[in-house]
Amino acid sequence: MFWLPRKTIYTGPKKQRGNICFQVGLPPQRLADVNGDYVDDGTPSGGGGWTLIQEWDTNAGDMVTIDAAFNLNARGQGFYWNVAGTLLTLCSATDDTIRTFACSTPYDPDTATQVNGRAVVNPQGLHWNAAGTLLFCHVIVGDRIDAIPGSGFVVGNGAVVSDITKADVGHGGPGDGSKVMTLSADFMLWEGDGDIIKRISTPGGNLDAFAVQATEPMTGGTGNLVIGTSPLTLDNKSYCRGVGAPGVEFVTMDDALDVATINYSVAQSLSGLTSMRPVYLWFDPNDTSEIWTQGDLSGGMQLARFATNVPSL
């Protein structure tokens, strides 16, 4: 007679009776200033302020491939990443060129390889539309902004798609202040005239179909002495500008694109940088956890990557 166990001894695969979920949060979309306060309402973000992740400087031997692609000591005067961090577009007015580089390691300009370049006389300040098919560039010689063709966030060599000049929109004086655009490129805010900002509709990024919707004085800030701006936040109510040695200014509006309520903060300095004077800035409006700056030197390219430490949604 054989003894039979009361319980079956099962050695096969185990079945999971339930799911364990980890809540990791969504990327933040609000912008916090250098000190860690949300720029839209001034409340603390809880993140404690920006911290430097890494900086690169061709004068220190960094970004060798990028340095070699531009003429000797070419001055960095605009940059823009694609969201994946695999494509970096840079321009230099001293080199009269816009170039796109592929980075084998995302967001690491030391791993860059040039994929295309385009000759442009005195380009400054760059903005890609969300589809990566149009690159907007401030062209100092000509006092205009060009919409340049592209594909997959790589600058193209075809004819300029459309353009807009300071005379077109009624900017007098220098008229060479910074521009900031919505992700869709349907609207542009163009600073100029000493202390004047204009809201301009540019449907689908077509600069030839522009319409000036509003003209307002700027409150505070350094006016049209600044060329570099970040993108607009996702709600189209905030952005920031690099102002050199003083650091970064934060620009706010009460409502989306409401230039009648525009206000410029007192500049905040950035800690941790060794020599950079921040001028151009970039962040992903869908994920404000990081922000990049580019320095404006007489020669060389400088980039810095900061964690904003904004909490997840």
C-alpha positions as CSV (number, residue, x, y, z in Angstrom):
1,M,0.0,0.0,0.0
2,F,1.4,3.4,-1.0
3,W,1.2,6.5,1.1
4,L,-0.4,9.4,-0.7
5,P,0.2,13.0,0.3
6,R,-2.8,15.2,1.2
7,K,-1.4,18.1,-0.8
8,T,-0.2,18.0,-4.3
9,I,3.4,19.0,-4.6
10,Y,3.5,21.2,-7.7
11,T,6.9,22.2,-9.1
12,G,5.8,23.8,-12.4
13,P,5.5,27.5,-13.3
14,K,3.9,29.7,-10.7
15,K,0.9,31.8,-11.6
16,Q,0.7,35.4,-10.7
17,R,-2.5,36.2,-8.8
18,G,-2.3,40.0,-9.1
19,N,-0.4,42.8,-10.6
20,I,2.0,45.0,-8.8
21,C,2.0,48.6,-10.1
22,F,4.7,51.2,-9.6
23,Q,3.7,54.8,-9.9
24,V,6.6,56.7,-11.5
25,G,4.8,59.9,-12.5
26,L,4.7,61.8,-15.8
27,P,7.2,64.3,-17.0
28,P,6.8,67.8,-15.6
29,Q,5.5,70.5,-17.9
30,R,5.8,73.6,-15.7
31,L,9.0,75.6,-15.7
32,A,10.8,76.4,-12.5
33,D,13.4,79.2,-12.2
34,V,17.0,78.8,-11.1
35,N,16.0,78.9,-7.4
36,G,13.3,76.3,-7.9
37,D,10.2,78.4,-7.9
38,Y,7.6,77.9,-10.6
39,V,7.7,80.8,-12.9
40,D,3.9,80.9,-13.6
41,D,2.9,81.6,-10.0
42,G,6.1,81.9,-7.9
43,T,5.3,79.0,-5.6
44,P,8.2,76.6,-4.7
45,S,8.4,73.5,-6.9
46,G,9.8,71.4,-4.1
47,G,12.8,70.5,-6.2
48,G,15.3,72.9,-4.7
49,G,16.5,74.6,-7.8
50,W,18.7,73.8,-10.8
51,T,21.8,71.7,-10.6
52,L,24.5,71.4,-13.2
53,I,24.7,67.9,-14.8
54,Q,27.6,68.5,-17.2
55,E,29.2,71.2,-19.4
56,W,31.2,71.1,-22.6
57,D,33.6,73.6,-24.1
58,T,35.5,73.2,-27.3
59,N,38.2,75.5,-25.8
60,A,38.8,72.8,-23.2
61,G,39.0,70.0,-25.8
62,D,35.4,68.9,-25.6
63,M,33.1,68.2,-28.6
64,V,36.0,67.4,-30.9
65,T,33.9,66.5,-34.0
66,I,31.7,69.5,-33.6
67,D,34.8,71.8,-33.3
68,A,36.3,70.3,-36.4
69,A,33.1,70.7,-38.4
70,F,33.1,74.5,-37.9
71,N,35.8,76.9,-38.9
72,L,38.5,77.6,-36.2
73,N,37.0,79.2,-33.1
74,A,33.5,79.4,-34.7
75,R,31.2,81.1,-32.3
76,G,28.1,79.2,-31.0
77,Q,25.0,81.3,-31.6
78,G,22.1,79.0,-31.5
79,F,21.2,75.3,-30.9
80,Y,18.2,73.0,-30.7
81,W,17.9,69.3,-29.8
82,N,15.3,66.9,-31.1
83,V,13.3,65.4,-28.2
84,A,15.1,62.0,-28.3
85,G,18.5,63.8,-27.9
86,T,19.9,62.1,-31.0
87,L,20.0,65.1,-33.3
88,L,21.6,68.4,-32.4
89,T,21.4,71.5,-34.7
90,L,23.9,74.2,-34.1
91,C,24.6,77.5,-35.9
92,S,27.5,80.0,-35.9
93,A,27.3,83.5,-37.3
94,T,31.1,83.7,-37.5
95,D,31.1,80.5,-39.6
96,D,28.0,81.4,-41.6
97,T,26.7,77.9,-41.2
98,I,23.9,75.8,-39.7
99,R,24.9,72.1,-39.1
100,T,23.0,69.1,-37.8
101,F,24.8,66.4,-35.9
102,A,23.7,62.9,-34.9
103,C,24.7,61.8,-31.4
104,S,25.2,58.0,-30.9
105,T,24.6,58.5,-27.2
106,P,21.5,60.7,-26.6
107,Y,22.2,64.2,-25.3
108,D,26.0,63.7,-25.4
109,P,27.6,66.1,-27.9
110,D,30.9,64.4,-27.5
111,T,29.5,61.5,-29.6
112,A,28.3,63.8,-32.4
113,T,28.8,63.2,-36.2
114,Q,27.7,65.7,-38.7
115,V,24.8,64.6,-41.0
116,N,24.2,67.8,-42.9
117,G,25.2,71.5,-43.1
118,R,23.8,74.6,-44.8
119,A,25.4,77.9,-45.6
120,V,23.5,80.9,-44.1
121,V,25.0,84.4,-43.7
122,N,25.0,85.4,-40.0
123,P,22.5,82.9,-38.5
124,Q,21.5,83.2,-34.9
125,G,18.9,81.5,-32.7
126,L,17.2,78.3,-33.8
127,H,13.7,76.8,-33.4
128,W,12.4,73.6,-35.0
129,N,8.7,73.0,-35.4
130,A,7.3,69.9,-33.6
131,A,7.4,67.8,-36.8
132,G,11.1,68.6,-37.5
133,T,10.3,69.8,-41.0
134,L,10.9,73.6,-40.6
135,L,13.8,75.2,-38.9
136,F,13.4,78.9,-38.0
137,C,16.5,81.0,-37.9
138,H,17.2,84.7,-37.2
139,V,19.3,86.1,-40.0
140,I,21.1,89.2,-38.8
141,V,22.2,90.4,-42.2
142,G,18.8,91.2,-43.6
143,D,17.0,91.7,-40.3
144,R,14.8,88.8,-41.0
145,I,13.7,85.3,-39.8
146,D,13.8,82.5,-42.3
147,A,11.8,79.2,-42.3
148,I,14.3,76.7,-43.7
149,P,13.3,73.2,-44.9
150,G,14.3,70.1,-42.9
151,S,13.5,66.5,-42.6
152,G,13.4,64.5,-39.3
153,F,15.1,67.5,-37.5
154,V,18.0,67.5,-40.0
155,V,18.6,70.9,-41.7
156,G,18.0,70.8,-45.5
157,N,19.6,72.5,-48.4
158,G,16.5,73.5,-50.3
159,A,15.2,77.0,-50.9
160,V,13.9,79.1,-47.9
161,V,10.3,78.2,-47.5
162,S,9.2,81.6,-46.2
163,D,10.6,84.6,-44.4
164,I,9.6,87.7,-42.4
165,T,11.6,90.9,-41.9
166,K,11.5,93.5,-39.2
167,A,10.1,96.0,-41.7
168,D,7.3,93.6,-42.5
169,V,6.0,93.7,-38.9
170,G,6.8,97.3,-38.2
171,H,9.9,96.9,-36.0
172,G,12.1,100.0,-36.3
173,G,15.5,100.7,-34.7
174,P,17.6,97.6,-34.3
175,G,14.7,95.3,-34.5
176,D,17.1,92.4,-33.8
177,G,15.6,91.2,-30.5
178,S,14.9,87.6,-29.8
179,K,12.0,85.5,-31.2
180,V,10.1,82.7,-29.4
181,M,7.6,80.4,-31.1
182,T,5.0,77.9,-30.2
183,L,5.6,74.2,-30.8
184,S,3.3,74.2,-33.7
185,A,5.0,77.3,-35.1
186,D,1.6,79.0,-35.5
187,F,2.6,82.0,-33.4
188,M,5.8,84.0,-32.9
189,L,6.6,86.6,-30.2
190,W,9.3,89.0,-31.6
191,E,11.1,91.4,-29.4
192,G,12.7,94.6,-30.8
193,D,12.5,98.4,-30.9
194,G,14.2,98.8,-27.6
195,D,11.3,97.7,-25.5
196,I,8.5,96.5,-27.8
197,I,7.2,93.0,-28.4
198,K,4.8,91.8,-31.1
199,R,2.6,88.8,-31.2
200,I,2.5,87.5,-34.8
201,S,0.4,84.7,-36.2
202,T,2.4,82.4,-38.6
203,P,-0.1,79.7,-39.5
204,G,1.6,76.3,-39.9
205,G,5.0,78.1,-39.8
206,N,4.3,80.0,-43.0
207,L,6.0,83.3,-42.3
208,D,4.7,84.8,-45.6
209,A,1.2,84.5,-44.2
210,F,2.0,86.5,-41.0
211,A,-0.4,88.9,-39.3
212,V,0.6,91.2,-36.5
213,Q,-2.0,90.7,-33.8
214,A,-0.6,92.8,-30.9
215,T,2.1,95.3,-30.1
216,E,3.0,95.9,-26.5
217,P,5.8,97.4,-24.4
218,M,8.0,95.0,-22.5
219,T,8.0,95.3,-18.7
220,G,11.5,95.1,-17.3
221,G,14.2,92.8,-18.8
222,T,17.0,93.8,-21.0
223,G,15.0,94.5,-24.2
224,N,16.3,93.8,-27.6
225,L,19.9,93.3,-26.5
226,V,19.1,89.6,-26.2
227,I,18.9,87.1,-29.1
228,G,18.7,83.8,-27.2
229,T,15.5,82.4,-25.9
230,S,14.1,79.0,-24.9
231,P,11.0,77.5,-26.4
232,L,7.6,78.5,-24.9
233,T,6.2,76.3,-22.2
234,L,3.4,74.0,-23.2
235,D,0.8,76.4,-22.0
236,N,2.4,79.2,-24.1
237,K,2.6,81.4,-21.0
238,S,6.3,81.3,-20.1
239,Y,9.9,81.2,-21.5
240,C,13.4,82.2,-20.5
241,R,16.2,84.2,-22.1
242,G,20.0,84.0,-21.5
243,V,21.4,87.4,-20.7
244,G,25.1,86.6,-20.5
245,A,27.0,87.3,-17.2
246,P,23.8,88.1,-15.2
247,G,22.4,84.6,-16.0
248,V,18.9,83.9,-17.1
249,E,15.7,85.9,-17.2
250,F,12.2,84.4,-17.0
251,V,9.3,85.8,-19.0
252,T,5.7,85.3,-18.0
253,M,2.2,86.2,-19.3
254,D,-1.1,85.9,-17.4
255,D,-2.7,84.0,-20.3
256,A,-1.4,82.2,-23.4
257,L,0.5,84.5,-25.7
258,D,-1.0,87.5,-23.9
259,V,1.8,90.1,-24.6
260,A,-0.3,92.8,-22.9
261,T,0.6,91.1,-19.6
262,I,4.2,90.2,-20.3
263,N,6.7,90.6,-17.5
264,Y,10.5,90.0,-17.3
265,S,12.0,88.8,-14.1
266,V,15.3,89.9,-12.5
267,A,18.1,87.8,-14.0
268,Q,19.3,84.9,-11.9
269,S,22.8,83.6,-12.0
270,L,23.7,79.9,-12.7
271,S,26.0,78.2,-10.3
272,G,28.5,75.5,-11.2
273,L,29.5,76.9,-14.6
274,T,33.3,77.5,-15.0
275,S,33.3,80.2,-17.7
276,M,30.0,80.2,-19.6
277,R,27.9,83.3,-20.2
278,P,24.5,81.7,-20.9
279,V,22.7,83.2,-23.9
280,Y,20.8,80.5,-25.9
281,L,18.5,78.0,-24.1
282,W,16.6,74.9,-24.9
283,F,14.1,72.6,-23.1
284,D,11.4,70.1,-24.1
285,P,8.1,71.8,-23.3
286,N,6.7,68.3,-22.6
287,D,9.4,67.5,-20.1
288,T,10.9,70.4,-18.2
289,S,13.1,68.3,-16.0
290,E,16.1,69.5,-17.8
291,I,17.3,72.7,-19.5
292,W,20.3,73.3,-21.7
293,T,22.3,76.5,-22.2
294,Q,24.8,77.7,-24.8
295,G,27.5,80.2,-24.0
296,D,28.3,83.2,-26.2
297,L,32.0,83.5,-26.6
298,S,34.3,85.3,-29.1
299,G,35.4,81.9,-30.2
300,G,34.4,78.3,-29.5
301,M,31.2,76.3,-28.6
302,Q,29.9,75.9,-25.1
303,L,27.0,73.8,-23.9
304,A,25.7,73.0,-20.4
305,R,23.0,70.6,-19.2
306,F,21.1,71.3,-16.0
307,A,18.5,69.3,-14.0
308,T,15.7,71.6,-13.0
309,N,14.6,69.1,-10.3
310,V,11.0,69.8,-11.0
311,P,8.8,67.0,-9.5
312,S,7.0,64.6,-11.8
313,L,3.3,65.1,-12.4
